[in-house]
């Protein structure tokens, strides 16, 4: 069972509970914390990219699955192997204490994209090619 992100728990605590919250409440009730987290070298090697205004996350108005805030142009994001994108600081903090994606519970034990460059195409897709991983500058 994937632990709920703190932003989701806070949201549940600060509003009236609705019928649609049943599954979240069950998940919260069964929540098990994975204290081991992911090794720093794996977190560091996850692909990053700078969002351009034509990126699908900007156009769709998508939100980070940890903090629930929207993505903005020129922000740096990190994408997990399950293809879920997050703000870099949000997911780096999450992965130091958890070994699963906060959205779908996928295990992040190894990174197949380590050692590749994620190139952002005009259509919003990334294409990996062999080489050095380029990280966003903080």
Backbone as CSV, one residue per row, in Angstrom:
resi,resn,N_x,N_y,N_z,CA_x,CA_y,CA_z,C_x,C_y,C_z
1,UNK,0.843,-1.182,0.000,0.000,0.000,0.000,0.882,1.236,0.000
2,UNK,0.619,2.170,-0.880,1.384,3.402,-0.993,0.916,4.407,0.055
3,UNK,1.847,4.963,0.832,1.456,6.007,1.779,0.947,7.242,1.032
4,UNK,-0.036,7.895,1.599,-0.560,9.114,0.988,0.418,10.262,1.200
5,UNK,0.612,11.109,0.188,1.459,12.297,0.372,0.869,13.212,1.441
6,UNK,1.732,13.937,2.140,1.283,14.837,3.198,0.286,15.874,2.700
7,UNK,0.434,16.342,1.459,-0.497,17.341,0.922,-1.909,16.769,0.811
8,UNK,-2.027,15.492,0.470,-3.347,14.855,0.364,-3.952,14.699,1.753
9,UNK,-3.139,14.269,2.727,-3.618,14.120,4.099,-4.076,15.463,4.644
10,UNK,-3.289,16.512,4.403,-3.648,17.853,4.855,-4.957,18.318,4.221
11,UNK,-5.109,18.037,2.936,-6.338,18.395,2.238,-7.540,17.710,2.879
12,UNK,-7.409,16.426,3.209,-8.496,15.683,3.851,-8.831,16.257,5.226
13,UNK,-7.814,16.711,5.939,-8.016,17.243,7.285,-8.657,18.621,7.290
14,UNK,-8.508,19.358,6.196,-8.954,20.750,6.182,-10.209,21.001,5.358
15,UNK,-10.991,19.975,5.133,-12.246,20.144,4.404,-13.232,19.084,4.853
16,UNK,-14.478,19.254,4.438,-15.494,18.253,4.741,-15.237,17.004,3.909
17,UNK,-15.408,15.852,4.529,-15.228,14.574,3.851,-16.468,14.283,3.000
18,UNK,-16.222,13.804,1.777,-17.336,13.482,0.879,-17.340,11.984,0.583
19,UNK,-18.384,11.521,-0.098,-18.490,10.107,-0.478,-17.302,9.686,-1.348
20,UNK,-16.773,10.605,-2.149,-15.656,10.310,-3.040,-14.337,10.083,-2.309
21,UNK,-14.287,10.372,-1.016,-13.055,10.216,-0.237,-12.914,8.829,0.382
22,UNK,-13.869,7.947,0.173,-13.862,6.641,0.816,-12.567,5.870,0.576
23,UNK,-12.129,5.781,-0.687,-10.906,5.028,-1.007,-9.668,5.664,-0.375
24,UNK,-9.614,7.003,-0.370,-8.470,7.678,0.267,-8.437,7.384,1.763
25,UNK,-9.603,7.383,2.392,-9.661,7.115,3.830,-9.264,5.671,4.135
26,UNK,-9.663,4.729,3.288,-9.236,3.343,3.461,-7.724,3.219,3.320
27,UNK,-7.172,3.913,2.321,-5.732,3.877,2.109,-5.006,4.484,3.305
28,UNK,-5.521,5.578,3.830,-4.917,6.219,4.991,-4.960,5.280,6.196
29,UNK,-6.073,4.561,6.336,-6.235,3.630,7.445,-5.223,2.490,7.368
30,UNK,-4.898,2.040,6.157,-3.981,0.915,5.958,-2.543,1.362,5.711
31,UNK,-2.310,2.657,5.809,-1.005,3.210,5.428,0.138,2.577,6.215
32,UNK,1.152,2.160,5.452,2.363,1.601,6.037,3.521,2.453,5.525
33,UNK,4.322,2.976,6.418,5.436,3.823,6.018,6.650,2.976,5.696
34,UNK,7.244,3.252,4.558,8.461,2.575,4.120,9.623,3.495,4.472
35,UNK,10.299,3.247,5.585,11.326,4.144,6.104,12.665,4.034,5.377
36,UNK,12.849,3.029,4.523,14.147,2.837,3.894,14.447,3.853,2.803
37,UNK,13.465,4.224,2.021,13.688,5.167,0.942,14.552,4.586,-0.167
38,UNK,14.976,5.447,-1.061,15.758,5.077,-2.236,17.173,5.635,-2.065
39,UNK,18.201,4.892,-2.474,19.571,5.414,-2.382,19.727,6.726,-3.167
40,UNK,20.526,7.622,-2.635,20.710,8.948,-3.240,21.182,8.875,-4.688
41,UNK,22.034,7.881,-5.034,22.525,7.809,-6.409,21.401,7.478,-7.384
42,UNK,20.425,6.709,-6.972,19.292,6.404,-7.848,18.403,7.635,-7.991
43,UNK,18.142,8.327,-6.873,17.339,9.553,-6.933,18.008,10.559,-7.864
44,UNK,19.311,10.713,-7.728,20.076,11.674,-8.531,20.013,11.352,-10.029
45,UNK,19.945,10.072,-10.380,19.976,9.668,-11.781,18.614,9.596,-12.466
46,UNK,17.552,9.909,-11.752,16.247,9.967,-12.412,16.248,11.125,-13.407
47,UNK,15.605,10.957,-14.558,15.647,12.010,-15.583,14.937,13.294,-15.138
48,UNK,15.554,14.413,-15.487,14.990,15.734,-15.197,14.847,16.508,-16.500
49,UNK,14.008,17.518,-16.458,13.858,18.394,-17.623,13.268,19.727,-17.176
50,UNK,13.518,20.745,-17.974,12.948,22.067,-17.745,11.682,22.158,-18.590
51,UNK,10.588,22.568,-17.981,9.323,22.661,-18.704,9.265,23.904,-19.579
52,UNK,8.935,23.692,-20.836,8.709,24.795,-21.767,7.200,25.046,-21.838
53,UNK,6.798,26.218,-22.281,5.369,26.551,-22.271,4.526,25.638,-23.148
54,UNK,5.147,24.941,-24.109,4.399,24.029,-24.978,4.309,22.608,-24.415
55,UNK,4.899,22.356,-23.227,4.890,21.013,-22.652,3.467,20.635,-22.234
56,UNK,3.118,19.366,-22.394,1.767,18.889,-22.090,1.373,19.129,-20.634
57,UNK,2.325,19.103,-19.694,1.997,19.347,-18.285,1.524,20.785,-18.057
58,UNK,2.082,21.718,-18.810,1.672,23.118,-18.724,0.319,23.294,-19.405
59,UNK,0.199,22.753,-20.606,-1.045,22.893,-21.380,-2.221,22.243,-20.656
60,UNK,-1.998,21.042,-20.076,-3.073,20.322,-19.391,-3.377,20.857,-17.999
61,UNK,-2.527,21.723,-17.463,-2.728,22.226,-16.104,-2.510,21.135,-15.058
62,UNK,-1.570,20.222,-15.313,-1.297,19.099,-14.407,-0.666,19.571,-13.098
63,UNK,-0.829,18.757,-12.059,-0.289,19.053,-10.738,0.727,18.015,-10.310
64,UNK,1.660,18.417,-9.471,2.617,17.516,-8.842,1.840,16.582,-7.910
65,UNK,2.134,15.296,-7.975,1.428,14.313,-7.160,1.826,14.305,-5.700
66,UNK,2.831,15.096,-5.316,3.232,15.181,-3.909,2.646,16.435,-3.263
67,UNK,2.909,17.606,-3.829,2.448,18.862,-3.216,1.094,19.320,-3.740
68,UNK,0.641,18.722,-4.842,-0.643,19.035,-5.485,-0.689,20.429,-6.110
69,UNK,0.479,21.068,-6.277,0.560,22.374,-6.925,0.810,22.177,-8.419
70,UNK,0.381,23.134,-9.216,0.553,23.054,-10.661,2.002,23.228,-11.088
71,UNK,2.293,22.710,-12.283,3.609,22.904,-12.887,3.612,24.231,-13.618
72,UNK,4.784,24.887,-13.664,4.909,26.181,-14.324,6.053,26.148,-15.335
73,UNK,5.937,27.027,-16.313,6.978,27.148,-17.333,8.320,27.442,-16.665
74,UNK,9.370,26.806,-17.160,10.756,26.938,-16.709,11.037,26.248,-15.378
75,UNK,10.053,25.523,-14.822,10.326,24.729,-13.630,11.044,23.454,-14.037
76,UNK,11.873,22.964,-13.133,12.533,21.687,-13.342,11.672,20.594,-12.733
77,UNK,11.485,19.517,-13.492,10.725,18.380,-12.991,11.571,17.119,-13.090
78,UNK,11.169,16.121,-12.339,11.815,14.813,-12.374,10.724,13.802,-12.678
79,UNK,11.040,12.839,-13.550,10.076,11.829,-13.956,10.528,10.464,-13.455
80,UNK,9.614,9.750,-12.803,9.909,8.410,-12.311,9.800,7.398,-13.452
81,UNK,10.343,6.186,-13.279,10.251,5.167,-14.332,8.809,4.857,-14.756
82,UNK,7.840,5.063,-13.861,6.429,4.839,-14.196,5.853,5.999,-15.007
83,UNK,6.690,6.989,-15.313,6.360,8.162,-16.134,5.566,9.239,-15.408
84,UNK,5.439,9.171,-14.067,4.784,10.245,-13.335,5.793,11.367,-13.071
85,UNK,5.436,12.617,-13.415,6.336,13.756,-13.205,6.060,14.446,-11.865
86,UNK,7.109,15.035,-11.291,6.997,15.733,-10.015,7.956,16.906,-9.996
87,UNK,7.676,17.900,-9.127,8.682,18.920,-8.855,9.889,18.193,-8.262
88,UNK,11.084,18.608,-8.621,12.288,17.923,-8.171,12.376,17.867,-6.648
89,UNK,12.203,18.988,-5.982,12.343,18.990,-4.520,11.273,18.132,-3.857
90,UNK,10.071,18.111,-4.425,8.986,17.302,-3.855,9.323,15.814,-3.910
91,UNK,9.694,15.321,-5.092,9.925,13.883,-5.242,11.239,13.461,-4.596
92,UNK,12.259,14.317,-4.601,13.511,13.964,-3.937,13.279,13.764,-2.437
93,UNK,12.512,14.651,-1.830,12.190,14.524,-0.410,11.372,13.265,-0.162
94,UNK,10.378,13.019,-1.004,9.525,11.835,-0.873,10.365,10.554,-0.937
95,UNK,11.249,10.475,-1.929,12.004,9.243,-2.155,13.087,8.990,-1.111
96,UNK,13.446,9.974,-0.315,14.403,9.716,0.758,13.761,8.889,1.873
97,UNK,12.418,8.851,1.913,11.711,8.095,2.952,10.795,7.007,2.413
98,UNK,10.628,6.938,1.102,9.720,5.970,0.490,10.383,5.356,-0.738
99,UNK,9.995,4.131,-1.062,10.584,3.468,-2.231,9.567,3.249,-3.341
100,UNK,8.433,3.944,-3.261,7.382,3.777,-4.257,6.903,5.126,-4.764
101,UNK,6.368,5.124,-5.982,5.761,6.322,-6.547,4.567,6.719,-5.680
102,UNK,4.445,8.004,-5.321,3.310,8.428,-4.504,1.979,8.409,-5.253
103,UNK,2.007,8.266,-6.573,0.767,8.255,-7.353,0.235,6.838,-7.541
104,UNK,1.088,5.918,-8.008,0.573,4.581,-8.330,1.214,3.445,-7.540
105,UNK,2.147,3.745,-6.657,2.758,2.715,-5.826,3.834,1.895,-6.507
106,UNK,4.241,2.275,-7.728,5.297,1.539,-8.431,6.597,1.619,-7.646
107,UNK,7.291,0.484,-7.549,8.570,0.427,-6.852,9.645,1.118,-7.689
108,UNK,10.471,1.937,-7.051,11.512,2.697,-7.742,12.877,2.109,-7.379
109,UNK,13.017,0.814,-7.401,14.237,0.157,-6.944,15.434,0.372,-7.827
110,UNK,15.239,0.474,-9.118,16.347,0.716,-10.034,15.838,1.612,-11.146
111,UNK,16.747,2.292,-11.771,16.364,3.261,-12.791,16.963,2.851,-14.116
112,UNK,16.109,2.457,-15.050,16.603,2.025,-16.353,17.065,3.196,-17.201
113,UNK,16.664,4.421,-16.840,17.038,5.583,-17.628,18.348,6.208,-17.156
114,UNK,18.951,5.657,-16.094,20.223,6.211,-15.627,21.263,6.084,-16.736
115,UNK,22.035,7.141,-16.931,23.052,7.120,-17.969,22.521,7.528,-19.328
116,UNK,21.293,8.038,-19.375,20.746,8.510,-20.642,20.333,9.967,-20.497
117,UNK,20.167,10.618,-21.617,19.719,11.998,-21.623,18.272,12.023,-22.070
118,UNK,17.428,12.703,-21.310,16.041,12.856,-21.711,15.923,14.157,-22.489
119,UNK,15.588,14.072,-23.755,15.475,15.240,-24.608,14.008,15.574,-24.807
120,UNK,13.626,16.790,-24.475,12.246,17.219,-24.621,11.979,17.639,-26.052
121,UNK,10.998,17.007,-26.668,10.611,17.312,-28.036,9.505,18.362,-28.039
122,UNK,9.277,19.074,-29.153,8.244,20.103,-29.212,6.840,19.574,-28.880
123,UNK,6.587,18.302,-29.105,5.268,17.741,-28.818,5.095,17.379,-27.350
124,UNK,6.095,17.634,-26.506,5.993,17.365,-25.081,6.492,16.002,-24.669
125,UNK,6.930,15.166,-25.609,7.451,13.850,-25.290,8.961,13.922,-25.081
126,UNK,9.476,12.972,-24.303,10.918,12.927,-24.119,11.478,11.745,-24.897
127,UNK,12.672,11.921,-25.407,13.359,10.869,-26.131,14.685,10.655,-25.425
128,UNK,14.949,9.397,-25.013,16.201,9.100,-24.315,17.264,8.707,-25.320
129,UNK,18.500,9.159,-25.074,19.626,8.724,-25.889,20.816,8.527,-24.959
130,UNK,21.730,7.752,-25.346,22.884,7.411,-24.533,23.744,8.650,-24.286
131,UNK,24.333,8.744,-23.090,25.204,9.867,-22.778,25.166,10.197,-21.299
132,UNK,25.522,11.404,-20.953,25.527,11.854,-19.572,24.166,12.419,-19.202
133,UNK,23.716,12.153,-17.978,22.433,12.670,-17.537,22.573,14.173,-17.260
134,UNK,21.693,14.969,-17.844,21.679,16.408,-17.623,20.631,16.725,-16.567
135,UNK,21.042,17.376,-15.509,20.129,17.717,-14.421,19.821,19.199,-14.455
136,UNK,18.640,19.550,-13.994,18.262,20.960,-13.905,19.145,21.638,-12.873
137,UNK,19.458,22.893,-13.112,20.233,23.685,-12.156,19.259,24.285,-11.166
138,UNK,19.563,24.104,-9.881,18.650,24.610,-8.849,18.880,26.077,-8.607
